Amino acid sequence: MPQEPSPLQALDHRFLVGVGCLDCRHLIDLVESTCLAFPAGIPLEILQDVVHHDRSYPGDHGLHFEKV
């Protein structure tokens, strides 16, 4: 019998914003989870605070966390 997907598996990560992102001057859109460093969407590792964006991260256009 197929298992129902967990609600967390179905979660669209575009609607998450990492704790650090909230204090960053580069944040553009809370709903779409975009910023100047990641205009197409902030990577899930950063949104989940697994990786702190205080140094280079692939695709960040040379922008890092800067406190507002």
Phi and psi restraints in degrees (range 20) as a CNS / XPLOR table:
assign (resid 1 and name C) (resid 2 and name N)
       (resid 2 and name CA) (resid 2 and name C) 1.0 -66.7 20.0 2
assign (resid 2 and name N) (resid 2 and name CA)
       (resid 2 and name C) (resid 3 and name N) 1.0 141.9 20.0 2
assign (resid 2 and name C) (resid 3 and name N)
       (resid 3 and name CA) (resid 3 and name C) 1.0 -85.6 20.0 2
assign (resid 3 and name N) (resid 3 and name CA)
       (resid 3 and name C) (resid 4 and name N) 1.0 142.3 20.0 2
assign (resid 3 and name C) (resid 4 and name N)
       (resid 4 and name CA) (resid 4 and name C) 1.0 -68.5 20.0 2
assign (resid 4 and name N) (resid 4 and name CA)
       (resid 4 and name C) (resid 5 and name N) 1.0 138.8 20.0 2
assign (resid 4 and name C) (resid 5 and name N)
       (resid 5 and name CA) (resid 5 and name C) 1.0 -67.5 20.0 2
assign (resid 5 and name N) (resid 5 and name CA)
       (resid 5 and name C) (resid 6 and name N) 1.0 144.7 20.0 2
assign (resid 5 and name C) (resid 6 and name N)
       (resid 6 and name CA) (resid 6 and name C) 1.0 -68.7 20.0 2
assign (resid 6 and name N) (resid 6 and name CA)
       (resid 6 and name C) (resid 7 and name N) 1.0 148.5 20.0 2
assign (resid 6 and name C) (resid 7 and name N)
       (resid 7 and name CA) (resid 7 and name C) 1.0 -57.1 20.0 2
assign (resid 7 and name N) (resid 7 and name CA)
       (resid 7 and name C) (resid 8 and name N) 1.0 -30.4 20.0 2
assign (resid 7 and name C) (resid 8 and name N)
       (resid 8 and name CA) (resid 8 and name C) 1.0 -71.3 20.0 2
assign (resid 8 and name N) (resid 8 and name CA)
       (resid 8 and name C) (resid 9 and name N) 1.0 -31.7 20.0 2
assign (resid 8 and name C) (resid 9 and name N)
       (resid 9 and name CA) (resid 9 and name C) 1.0 -68.0 20.0 2
assign (resid 9 and name N) (resid 9 and name CA)
       (resid 9 and name C) (resid 10 and name N) 1.0 -32.6 20.0 2
assign (resid 9 and name C) (resid 10 and name N)
       (resid 10 and name CA) (resid 10 and name C) 1.0 -85.0 20.0 2
assign (resid 10 and name N) (resid 10 and name CA)
       (resid 10 and name C) (resid 11 and name N) 1.0 -7.3 20.0 2
assign (resid 10 and name C) (resid 11 and name N)
       (resid 11 and name CA) (resid 11 and name C) 1.0 -63.3 20.0 2
assign (resid 11 and name N) (resid 11 and name CA)
       (resid 11 and name C) (resid 12 and name N) 1.0 128.4 20.0 2
assign (resid 11 and name C) (resid 12 and name N)
       (resid 12 and name CA) (resid 12 and name C) 1.0 -85.6 20.0 2
assign (resid 12 and name N) (resid 12 and name CA)
       (resid 12 and name C) (resid 13 and name N) 1.0 110.7 20.0 2
assign (resid 12 and name C) (resid 13 and name N)
       (resid 13 and name CA) (resid 13 and name C) 1.0 -67.6 20.0 2
assign (resid 13 and name N) (resid 13 and name CA)
       (resid 13 and name C) (resid 14 and name N) 1.0 -8.6 20.0 2
assign (resid 13 and name C) (resid 14 and name N)
       (resid 14 and name CA) (resid 14 and name C) 1.0 -63.9 20.0 2
assign (resid 14 and name N) (resid 14 and name CA)
       (resid 14 and name C) (resid 15 and name N) 1.0 -18.7 20.0 2
assign (resid 14 and name C) (resid 15 and name N)
       (resid 15 and name CA) (resid 15 and name C) 1.0 -101.3 20.0 2
assign (resid 15 and name N) (resid 15 and name CA)
       (resid 15 and name C) (resid 16 and name N) 1.0 22.4 20.0 2
assign (resid 15 and name C) (resid 16 and name N)
       (resid 16 and name CA) (resid 16 and name C) 1.0 -111.2 20.0 2
assign (resid 16 and name N) (resid 16 and name CA)
       (resid 16 and name C) (resid 17 and name N) 1.0 146.1 20.0 2
assign (resid 16 and name C) (resid 17 and name N)
       (resid 17 and name CA) (resid 17 and name C) 1.0 -133.7 20.0 2
assign (resid 17 and name N) (resid 17 and name CA)
       (resid 17 and name C) (resid 18 and name N) 1.0 126.8 20.0 2
assign (resid 17 and name C) (resid 18 and name N)
       (resid 18 and name CA) (resid 18 and name C) 1.0 -65.3 20.0 2
assign (resid 18 and name N) (resid 18 and name CA)
       (resid 18 and name C) (resid 19 and name N) 1.0 153.7 20.0 2
assign (resid 18 and name C) (resid 19 and name N)
       (resid 19 and name CA) (resid 19 and name C) 1.0 -56.6 20.0 2
assign (resid 19 and name N) (resid 19 and name CA)
       (resid 19 and name C) (resid 20 and name N) 1.0 -44.7 20.0 2
assign (resid 19 and name C) (resid 20 and name N)
       (resid 20 and name CA) (resid 20 and name C) 1.0 -64.1 20.0 2
assign (resid 20 and name N) (resid 20 and name CA)
       (resid 20 and name C) (resid 21 and name N) 1.0 -33.5 20.0 2
assign (resid 20 and name C) (resid 21 and name N)
       (resid 21 and name CA) (resid 21 and name C) 1.0 -61.2 20.0 2
assign (resid 21 and name N) (resid 21 and name CA)
       (resid 21 and name C) (resid 22 and name N) 1.0 -33.1 20.0 2
assign (resid 21 and name C) (resid 22 and name N)
       (resid 22 and name CA) (resid 22 and name C) 1.0 -62.7 20.0 2
assign (resid 22 and name N) (resid 22 and name CA)
       (resid 22 and name C) (resid 23 and name N) 1.0 -28.1 20.0 2
assign (resid 22 and name C) (resid 23 and name N)
       (resid 23 and name CA) (resid 23 and name C) 1.0 -99.9 20.0 2
assign (resid 23 and name N) (resid 23 and name CA)
       (resid 23 and name C) (resid 24 and name N) 1.0 8.7 20.0 2
assign (resid 23 and name C) (resid 24 and name N)
       (resid 24 and name CA) (resid 24 and name C) 1.0 -94.2 20.0 2
assign (resid 24 and name N) (resid 24 and name CA)
       (resid 24 and name C) (resid 25 and name N) 1.0 134.3 20.0 2
assign (resid 24 and name C) (resid 25 and name N)
       (resid 25 and name CA) (resid 25 and name C) 1.0 -67.1 20.0 2
assign (resid 25 and name N) (resid 25 and name CA)
       (resid 25 and name C) (resid 26 and name N) 1.0 -16.0 20.0 2
assign (resid 25 and name C) (resid 26 and name N)
       (resid 26 and name CA) (resid 26 and name C) 1.0 -89.4 20.0 2
assign (resid 26 and name N) (resid 26 and name CA)
       (resid 26 and name C) (resid 27 and name N) 1.0 -6.1 20.0 2
assign (resid 26 and name C) (resid 27 and name N)
       (resid 27 and name CA) (resid 27 and name C) 1.0 -61.4 20.0 2
assign (resid 27 and name N) (resid 27 and name CA)
       (resid 27 and name C) (resid 28 and name N) 1.0 132.2 20.0 2
assign (resid 27 and name C) (resid 28 and name N)
       (resid 28 and name CA) (resid 28 and name C) 1.0 -104.3 20.0 2
assign (resid 28 and name N) (resid 28 and name CA)
       (resid 28 and name C) (resid 29 and name N) 1.0 -53.7 20.0 2
assign (resid 28 and name C) (resid 29 and name N)
       (resid 29 and name CA) (resid 29 and name C) 1.0 -138.9 20.0 2
assign (resid 29 and name N) (resid 29 and name CA)
       (resid 29 and name C) (resid 30 and name N) 1.0 118.3 20.0 2
assign (resid 29 and name C) (resid 30 and name N)
       (resid 30 and name CA) (resid 30 and name C) 1.0 -66.5 20.0 2
assign (resid 30 and name N) (resid 30 and name CA)
       (resid 30 and name C) (resid 31 and name N) 1.0 -38.8 20.0 2
assign (resid 30 and name C) (resid 31 and name N)
       (resid 31 and name CA) (resid 31 and name C) 1.0 -70.1 20.0 2
assign (resid 31 and name N) (resid 31 and name CA)
       (resid 31 and name C) (resid 32 and name N) 1.0 -43.7 20.0 2
assign (resid 31 and name C) (resid 32 and name N)
       (resid 32 and name CA) (resid 32 and name C) 1.0 -91.8 20.0 2
assign (resid 32 and name N) (resid 32 and name CA)
       (resid 32 and name C) (resid 33 and name N) 1.0 -2.2 20.0 2
assign (resid 32 and name C) (resid 33 and name N)
       (resid 33 and name CA) (resid 33 and name C) 1.0 54.3 20.0 2
assign (resid 33 and name N) (resid 33 and name CA)
       (resid 33 and name C) (resid 34 and name N) 1.0 54.7 20.0 2
assign (resid 33 and name C) (resid 34 and name N)
       (resid 34 and name CA) (resid 34 and name C) 1.0 -120.9 20.0 2
assign (resid 34 and name N) (resid 34 and name CA)
       (resid 34 and name C) (resid 35 and name N) 1.0 155.9 20.0 2
assign (resid 34 and name C) (resid 35 and name N)
       (resid 35 and name CA) (resid 35 and name C) 1.0 -150.6 20.0 2
assign (resid 35 and name N) (resid 35 and name CA)
       (resid 35 and name C) (resid 36 and name N) 1.0 174.5 20.0 2
assign (resid 35 and name C) (resid 36 and name N)
       (resid 36 and name CA) (resid 36 and name C) 1.0 -62.5 20.0 2
assign (resid 36 and name N) (resid 36 and name CA)
       (resid 36 and name C) (resid 37 and name N) 1.0 -33.7 20.0 2
assign (resid 36 and name C) (resid 37 and name N)
       (resid 37 and name CA) (resid 37 and name C) 1.0 -71.6 20.0 2
assign (resid 37 and name N) (resid 37 and name CA)
       (resid 37 and name C) (resid 38 and name N) 1.0 -34.8 20.0 2
assign (resid 37 and name C) (resid 38 and name N)
       (resid 38 and name CA) (resid 38 and name C) 1.0 -132.0 20.0 2
assign (resid 38 and name N) (resid 38 and name CA)
       (resid 38 and name C) (resid 39 and name N) 1.0 73.2 20.0 2
assign (resid 38 and name C) (resid 39 and name N)
       (resid 39 and name CA) (resid 39 and name C) 1.0 -64.8 20.0 2
assign (resid 39 and name N) (resid 39 and name CA)
       (resid 39 and name C) (resid 40 and name N) 1.0 -20.6 20.0 2
assign (resid 39 and name C) (resid 40 and name N)
       (resid 40 and name CA) (resid 40 and name C) 1.0 -91.3 20.0 2
assign (resid 40 and name N) (resid 40 and name CA)
       (resid 40 and name C) (resid 41 and name N) 1.0 -3.4 20.0 2
assign (resid 40 and name C) (resid 41 and name N)
       (resid 41 and name CA) (resid 41 and name C) 1.0 134.0 20.0 2
assign (resid 41 and name N) (resid 41 and name CA)
       (resid 41 and name C) (resid 42 and name N) 1.0 132.0 20.0 2
assign (resid 41 and name C) (resid 42 and name N)
       (resid 42 and name CA) (resid 42 and name C) 1.0 -71.4 20.0 2
assign (resid 42 and name N) (resid 42 and name CA)
       (resid 42 and name C) (resid 43 and name N) 1.0 131.8 20.0 2
assign (resid 42 and name C) (resid 43 and name N)
       (resid 43 and name CA) (resid 43 and name C) 1.0 -56.6 20.0 2
assign (resid 43 and name N) (resid 43 and name CA)
       (resid 43 and name C) (resid 44 and name N) 1.0 145.3 20.0 2
assign (resid 43 and name C) (resid 44 and name N)
       (resid 44 and name CA) (resid 44 and name C) 1.0 -57.3 20.0 2
assign (resid 44 and name N) (resid 44 and name CA)
       (resid 44 and name C) (resid 45 and name N) 1.0 -38.3 20.0 2
assign (resid 44 and name C) (resid 45 and name N)
       (resid 45 and name CA) (resid 45 and name C) 1.0 -59.3 20.0 2
assign (resid 45 and name N) (resid 45 and name CA)
       (resid 45 and name C) (resid 46 and name N) 1.0 -35.6 20.0 2
assign (resid 45 and name C) (resid 46 and name N)
       (resid 46 and name CA) (resid 46 and name C) 1.0 -77.4 20.0 2
assign (resid 46 and name N) (resid 46 and name CA)
       (resid 46 and name C) (resid 47 and name N) 1.0 -42.1 20.0 2
assign (resid 46 and name C) (resid 47 and name N)
       (resid 47 and name CA) (resid 47 and name C) 1.0 -59.7 20.0 2
assign (resid 47 and name N) (resid 47 and name CA)
       (resid 47 and name C) (resid 48 and name N) 1.0 -36.4 20.0 2
assign (resid 47 and name C) (resid 48 and name N)
       (resid 48 and name CA) (resid 48 and name C) 1.0 -87.2 20.0 2
assign (resid 48 and name N) (resid 48 and name CA)
       (resid 48 and name C) (resid 49 and name N) 1.0 5.4 20.0 2
assign (resid 48 and name C) (resid 49 and name N)
       (resid 49 and name CA) (resid 49 and name C) 1.0 59.1 20.0 2
assign (resid 49 and name N) (resid 49 and name CA)
       (resid 49 and name C) (resid 50 and name N) 1.0 27.5 20.0 2
assign (resid 49 and name C) (resid 50 and name N)
       (resid 50 and name CA) (resid 50 and name C) 1.0 -76.4 20.0 2
assign (resid 50 and name N) (resid 50 and name CA)
       (resid 50 and name C) (resid 51 and name N) 1.0 -39.0 20.0 2
assign (resid 50 and name C) (resid 51 and name N)
       (resid 51 and name CA) (resid 51 and name C) 1.0 -116.7 20.0 2
assign (resid 51 and name N) (resid 51 and name CA)
       (resid 51 and name C) (resid 52 and name N) 1.0 127.8 20.0 2
assign (resid 51 and name C) (resid 52 and name N)
       (resid 52 and name CA) (resid 52 and name C) 1.0 -89.8 20.0 2
assign (resid 52 and name N) (resid 52 and name CA)
       (resid 52 and name C) (resid 53 and name N) 1.0 128.2 20.0 2
assign (resid 52 and name C) (resid 53 and name N)
       (resid 53 and name CA) (resid 53 and name C) 1.0 -87.7 20.0 2
assign (resid 53 and name N) (resid 53 and name CA)
       (resid 53 and name C) (resid 54 and name N) 1.0 51.3 20.0 2
assign (resid 53 and name C) (resid 54 and name N)
       (resid 54 and name CA) (resid 54 and name C) 1.0 -98.2 20.0 2
assign (resid 54 and name N) (resid 54 and name CA)
       (resid 54 and name C) (resid 55 and name N) 1.0 2.4 20.0 2
assign (resid 54 and name C) (resid 55 and name N)
       (resid 55 and name CA) (resid 55 and name C) 1.0 -145.4 20.0 2
assign (resid 55 and name N) (resid 55 and name CA)
       (resid 55 and name C) (resid 56 and name N) 1.0 176.2 20.0 2
assign (resid 55 and name C) (resid 56 and name N)
       (resid 56 and name CA) (resid 56 and name C) 1.0 -55.2 20.0 2
assign (resid 56 and name N) (resid 56 and name CA)
       (resid 56 and name C) (resid 57 and name N) 1.0 142.0 20.0 2
assign (resid 56 and name C) (resid 57 and name N)
       (resid 57 and name CA) (resid 57 and name C) 1.0 -139.3 20.0 2
assign (resid 57 and name N) (resid 57 and name CA)
       (resid 57 and name C) (resid 58 and name N) 1.0 138.7 20.0 2
assign (resid 57 and name C) (resid 58 and name N)
       (resid 58 and name CA) (resid 58 and name C) 1.0 -51.4 20.0 2
assign (resid 58 and name N) (resid 58 and name CA)
       (resid 58 and name C) (resid 59 and name N) 1.0 128.4 20.0 2
assign (resid 58 and name C) (resid 59 and name N)
       (resid 59 and name CA) (resid 59 and name C) 1.0 85.4 20.0 2
assign (resid 59 and name N) (resid 59 and name CA)
       (resid 59 and name C) (resid 60 and name N) 1.0 8.9 20.0 2
assign (resid 59 and name C) (resid 60 and name N)
       (resid 60 and name CA) (resid 60 and name C) 1.0 -87.2 20.0 2
assign (resid 60 and name N) (resid 60 and name CA)
       (resid 60 and name C) (resid 61 and name N) 1.0 6.6 20.0 2
assign (resid 60 and name C) (resid 61 and name N)
       (resid 61 and name CA) (resid 61 and name C) 1.0 56.7 20.0 2
assign (resid 61 and name N) (resid 61 and name CA)
       (resid 61 and name C) (resid 62 and name N) 1.0 26.1 20.0 2
assign (resid 61 and name C) (resid 62 and name N)
       (resid 62 and name CA) (resid 62 and name C) 1.0 78.0 20.0 2
assign (resid 62 and name N) (resid 62 and name CA)
       (resid 62 and name C) (resid 63 and name N) 1.0 6.0 20.0 2
assign (resid 62 and name C) (resid 63 and name N)
       (resid 63 and name CA) (resid 63 and name C) 1.0 -99.5 20.0 2
assign (resid 63 and name N) (resid 63 and name CA)
       (resid 63 and name C) (resid 64 and name N) 1.0 141.0 20.0 2
assign (resid 63 and name C) (resid 64 and name N)
       (resid 64 and name CA) (resid 64 and name C) 1.0 -130.5 20.0 2
assign (resid 64 and name N) (resid 64 and name CA)
       (resid 64 and name C) (resid 65 and name N) 1.0 173.9 20.0 2
assign (resid 64 and name C) (resid 65 and name N)
       (resid 65 and name CA) (resid 65 and name C) 1.0 -55.2 20.0 2
assign (resid 65 and name N) (resid 65 and name CA)
       (resid 65 and name C) (resid 66 and name N) 1.0 130.1 20.0 2
assign (resid 65 and name C) (resid 66 and name N)
       (resid 66 and name CA) (resid 66 and name C) 1.0 -134.4 20.0 2
assign (resid 66 and name N) (resid 66 and name CA)
       (resid 66 and name C) (resid 67 and name N) 1.0 119.9 20.0 2
assign (resid 66 and name C) (resid 67 and name N)
       (resid 67 and name CA) (resid 67 and name C) 1.0 -62.4 20.0 2
assign (resid 67 and name N) (resid 67 and name CA)
       (resid 67 and name C) (resid 68 and name N) 1.0 138.4 20.0 2
